[in-house]
Amino acid sequence: MTQTTQKICAGDIRSASRLIRDLEDKRPEARLRLRQLFPHTGRSFIIGITGSPGAGKSTLADALIGELRKRKKTVGVLAVDPSSPFSGGALLGDRVRMLRHAEDEDVFIRSLATRGALGGLAHAAGDAIHVMEAMGKDVILVETVGIGQQELDIIHHAHSIVVVLVPGMGDEIQTMKAGVMEIADVFVINKADRPGAKQLKTELTSLLNASPHGPRDWIPPIVSIGNLYEPESFAKKTAELMDAVAKHHAHLVVSGQLAERTERKAVMEITDALRACILEPVIERLITDGELKKIVGKIQNRETDPYTEAEAIARRFLNTGETP
């Protein structure tokens, strides 16, 4: 075990932050360090927090950190932010709302930039989760960037998924019908003191009741959380939310679905690893040689098609043994 690996496994925040940064930058040595950390992963409970932009996901994550710390749990937080068009880095940095936990050595908060990734998560999210697992965090909160209907990648990384809705935004139910509803394990109606909260809960309940459920299936509970500036009520509802998530985790264990979700996570991990080892070097080689630009031009002019070119590139790099 290298010194860096030892430090991360001991919970050293600087070493963990440096490795996550290097993984974002795709440094070759970072991948080697991640391999050394992998045997120390897999013991954290991962909670995904997703929903539309402006739904209050960061505020909710901040409240959950406080609740988890009351329960003596160590916490890792991965906040995925939109990328800066200038630096490529996370626009919001290490979320201002969460900085009150910055001096707590049992809380590690890290932002990642999407860098053009679709699906609500950054490409390095899975790797960053592994780093936090190796640090020994009991619970890892993953807050997605918030892009509505495409925000489904979180199902490949989290054990329990919290979908956050806000009354009055107009597209809550439509978004759920488009796919987000199917991934929710717990629904939160945030800012429930606003007009329309009761109607939203009624509509959501009707949709859940209309969905087919077996006798042993998990039916997502709905937790309404009101005004942040009413601390006592807000804290009580945050505790209720954490209880709901804990019950879902217990259901996963008893039903055997936790193993299924862990398997799904492993499938995504090998898929991502193959993409990093095979696809990305090939594309980089084509860009460096100027070949990709020529192929794109031919496709634009309808001199060829992307399927023929892709098959030719695959034969060239995979069958001939040519090194990317």
C-alpha positions in Angstrom: 0.0 0.0 0.0 1.5 3.3 -1.1 1.7 6.4 1.2 -1.1 8.1 -0.7 -3.4 5.1 -0.4 -2.7 4.9 3.3 -3.5 8.6 3.8 -6.8 8.3 1.9 -7.8 5.2 3.8 -7.0 7.1 7.0 -9.4 9.8 5.9 -6.9 12.5 4.8 -8.9 15.1 2.9 -6.0 16.8 1.1 -4.9 13.5 -0.4 -8.4 12.5 -1.4 -9.1 16.0 -3.0 -5.8 15.8 -5.0 -6.7 12.3 -6.3 -10.2 13.3 -7.3 -8.8 16.3 -9.1 -6.3 14.1 -10.9 -9.1 11.7 -11.9 -11.0 14.6 -13.4 -8.0 15.6 -15.3 -7.5 11.9 -16.4 -3.9 11.7 -15.2 -2.6 8.1 -15.8 -1.1 7.9 -12.3 -4.5 8.6 -10.8 -6.0 5.5 -12.3 -3.2 3.4 -10.7 -3.9 4.9 -7.3 -7.6 4.2 -7.8 -6.8 0.5 -8.4 -4.9 0.3 -5.1 -7.9 1.9 -3.3 -10.6 -0.4 -4.9 -10.2 -3.2 -2.3 -11.1 -0.7 0.4 -14.4 0.4 -1.3 -17.9 -1.0 -1.3 -18.9 -0.4 2.3 -20.7 3.0 2.1 -24.4 3.6 1.7 -24.8 5.9 -1.3 -27.8 8.3 -1.5 -28.6 10.1 -4.7 -30.3 13.5 -4.6 -31.8 14.5 -7.9 -34.4 16.9 -9.3 -34.9 20.0 -11.4 -32.7 23.1 -11.0 -33.8 25.3 -8.2 -35.6 22.6 -6.3 -33.4 23.1 -3.3 -31.2 20.0 -3.6 -28.1 21.7 -2.1 -30.1 23.0 0.9 -31.6 19.6 1.4 -28.1 17.9 1.2 -26.8 20.4 3.8 -29.7 19.5 6.1 -29.1 15.8 5.7 -25.4 16.2 6.5 -26.4 17.8 9.9 -29.0 15.0 10.5 -26.5 12.2 9.7 -23.9 13.8 12.0 -26.5 13.8 14.8 -26.7 10.0 14.1 -22.9 9.8 14.4 -22.4 8.9 10.8 -19.4 10.1 8.8 -20.4 11.7 5.5 -19.0 12.3 2.1 -20.8 14.7 -0.3 -20.3 14.8 -4.0 -22.0 17.8 -5.6 -22.0 17.8 -9.4 -22.1 21.3 -10.8 -22.4 22.7 -14.3 -19.0 23.5 -15.9 -17.5 27.0 -16.3 -17.2 27.8 -20.0 -13.9 29.4 -19.3 -12.0 27.1 -16.8 -14.0 23.8 -17.3 -14.3 23.7 -13.5 -17.4 23.5 -11.3 -19.2 26.8 -11.3 -20.4 26.7 -7.7 -17.2 25.2 -6.2 -17.6 23.5 -2.8 -21.1 24.6 -2.2 -21.4 27.7 -0.2 -24.5 26.4 1.6 -22.5 23.4 3.0 -19.5 25.3 4.2 -20.7 25.3 7.8 -19.6 21.6 7.8 -16.1 22.4 6.4 -14.4 22.2 9.8 -15.9 18.9 10.6 -13.2 16.3 10.0 -15.9 13.6 9.5 -17.5 15.4 6.6 -15.8 15.6 3.2 -17.5 17.8 0.5 -16.3 17.9 -3.1 -17.7 19.5 -6.2 -17.2 18.0 -9.7 -17.8 19.7 -13.0 -20.0 18.0 -15.6 -17.6 18.9 -18.4 -20.3 18.3 -20.9 -21.5 15.0 -19.5 -25.2 14.3 -19.9 -27.4 12.4 -17.4 -26.8 14.8 -14.5 -23.4 13.4 -13.4 -19.8 14.1 -14.2 -17.7 11.4 -15.9 -15.5 11.1 -12.8 -18.4 10.7 -10.4 -18.0 7.0 -10.0 -14.3 7.3 -9.3 -14.9 10.1 -6.8 -17.4 7.9 -5.0 -14.8 5.2 -4.7 -12.3 7.6 -3.2 -14.9 8.6 -0.5 -15.7 4.9 0.1 -12.0 4.2 0.7 -11.9 7.1 3.2 -14.4 5.1 5.2 -17.4 7.4 4.9 -20.6 5.7 6.3 -22.9 7.6 3.9 -22.2 9.4 0.6 -24.6 11.9 -0.7 -24.4 12.5 -4.5 -26.2 15.6 -5.7 -26.7 15.7 -9.4 -26.5 18.9 -11.5 -30.3 19.1 -12.2 -31.2 18.8 -15.8 -34.7 17.3 -15.7 -35.5 14.4 -17.9 -32.0 13.3 -18.7 -31.0 13.0 -15.1 -31.0 9.3 -14.8 -27.4 8.2 -14.5 -27.6 8.4 -10.7 -29.4 5.0 -10.8 -26.1 3.4 -11.7 -24.3 4.8 -8.7 -26.7 5.2 -5.7 -28.4 2.6 -3.5 -31.3 4.9 -2.6 -32.5 7.9 -4.7 -34.3 10.9 -3.4 -36.2 12.9 -6.0 -36.8 16.5 -5.0 -39.9 18.4 -6.3 -41.1 22.0 -5.7 -44.7 23.2 -6.1 -45.4 25.9 -8.7 -42.6 25.0 -11.2 -45.2 23.7 -13.6 -43.4 20.6 -15.0 -43.1 18.3 -12.0 -45.5 15.6 -13.0 -44.5 15.8 -16.7 -40.9 15.3 -15.7 -41.8 12.3 -13.6 -43.8 10.7 -16.4 -40.7 11.1 -18.7 -38.6 8.8 -16.5 -37.6 10.4 -13.3 -40.6 8.9 -11.4 -39.4 5.4 -12.1 -36.0 6.0 -10.4 -37.4 7.5 -7.1 -37.2 5.6 -3.9 -38.3 8.6 -1.8 -40.0 11.7 -3.0 -39.5 15.1 -1.3 -41.9 18.0 -1.9 -39.5 20.8 -0.9 -40.6 24.3 0.0 -44.0 22.8 0.9 -45.2 26.0 2.4 -45.8 27.3 -1.1 -49.2 27.3 -2.8 -49.8 24.2 -4.8 -47.9 21.8 -2.4 -51.1 19.9 -1.4 -52.2 19.5 -5.1 -48.7 18.3 -6.1 -48.8 15.7 -3.3 -52.3 14.6 -4.3 -51.3 14.2 -8.0 -48.1 12.4 -7.0 -50.0 10.0 -4.7 -52.5 9.3 -7.5 -49.7 8.4 -9.9 -48.1 6.1 -7.3 -51.4 4.4 -6.6 -52.0 3.9 -10.3 -48.6 2.3 -10.8 -48.4 -1.5 -10.6 -47.0 -2.8 -7.3 -46.5 -6.3 -6.0 -47.2 -7.1 -2.3 -43.5 -7.0 -1.5 -42.6 -4.0 -3.7 -41.4 -0.7 -2.2 -43.8 2.1 -2.6 -41.9 5.4 -2.5 -43.0 7.6 0.5 -43.6 11.3 0.1 -42.0 13.7 2.6 -43.1 17.3 2.6 -40.5 19.8 3.9 -41.5 23.3 4.5 -39.7 26.6 5.3 -36.0 26.6 5.9 -36.4 29.6 8.2 -38.6 27.6 10.6 -35.7 25.6 12.1 -37.6 23.3 14.4 -40.1 22.2 11.8 -37.4 21.9 9.1 -35.2 19.8 11.3 -38.1 17.5 12.2 -39.0 17.0 8.6 -35.3 16.4 7.6 -35.2 13.6 10.3 -38.4 12.2 8.8 -36.7 12.1 5.4 -33.6 10.4 6.7 -35.9 7.8 8.5 -37.6 7.1 5.1 -34.3 6.6 3.4 -33.1 4.3 6.2 -36.3 2.2 5.8 -35.6 1.9 2.1 -32.1 0.7 2.8 -33.4 -1.9 5.2 -36.0 -3.0 2.5 -33.1 -3.4 0.0 -31.2 -5.6 2.4 -34.2 -7.8 3.4 -35.5 -8.2 -0.2 -32.1 -8.9 -1.7 -32.4 -5.9 -4.0 -29.3 -4.3 -2.5 -27.3 -7.1 -4.2 -29.1 -6.4 -7.5 -28.2 -2.7 -7.2 -24.6 -3.5 -6.4 -24.5 -5.7 -9.5 -25.9 -2.9 -11.6 -23.3 -0.5 -10.2 -20.5 -3.0 -11.1 -21.8 -3.3 -14.6 -21.6 0.4 -15.0 -18.1 0.5 -13.5 -16.7 -2.0 -16.0 -18.5 -0.3 -18.8 -17.0 3.1 -17.8 -13.6 1.4 -17.4 -13.8 -0.2 -20.9 -14.8 3.2 -22.4 -11.8 4.8 -20.7 -9.4 2.1 -21.9 -10.7 1.6 -25.4 -12.9 4.3 -26.8 -11.3 7.4 -25.3 -7.8 6.6 -26.5 -9.1 5.8 -30.0 -10.9 9.1 -30.3 -7.9 11.0 -28.9 -5.7 9.3 -31.5 -8.1 10.2 -34.3 -8.2 13.8 -33.2 -4.4 14.1 -32.8 -3.8 12.7 -36.3 -6.5 15.0 -37.8 -8.3 11.9 -39.1 -11.5 12.6 -37.1 -11.9 16.0 -38.7 -11.7 14.4 -42.2 -14.2 11.7 -41.3 -16.6 14.3 -40.0 -16.3 16.3 -43.2 -17.1 13.2 -45.3 -20.1 12.4 -43.2 -21.3 16.1 -43.5 -21.0 15.8 -47.3 -22.8 12.5 -47.3 -19.8 10.8 -48.8 -20.0 8.1 -46.1 -22.1 7.4 -43.0 -21.1 7.2 -39.3 -21.9 3.5 -39.1 -19.5 2.5 -41.8 -16.8 4.6 -40.4 -17.3 3.4 -36.9 -17.1 -0.3 -38.1 -13.9 0.5 -40.0 -12.3 2.2 -37.0 -13.3 -0.8 -34.8 -11.8 -3.3 -37.2 -8.6 -1.2 -37.5 -8.0 -0.8 -33.8 -9.5 -4.0 -32.3 -8.8 -6.6 -35.0 -5.4 -5.6 -36.2 -4.0 -5.0 -32.7 -3.0 -1.5 -33.5 -2.3 0.5 -30.4 -4.5 3.6 -29.9 
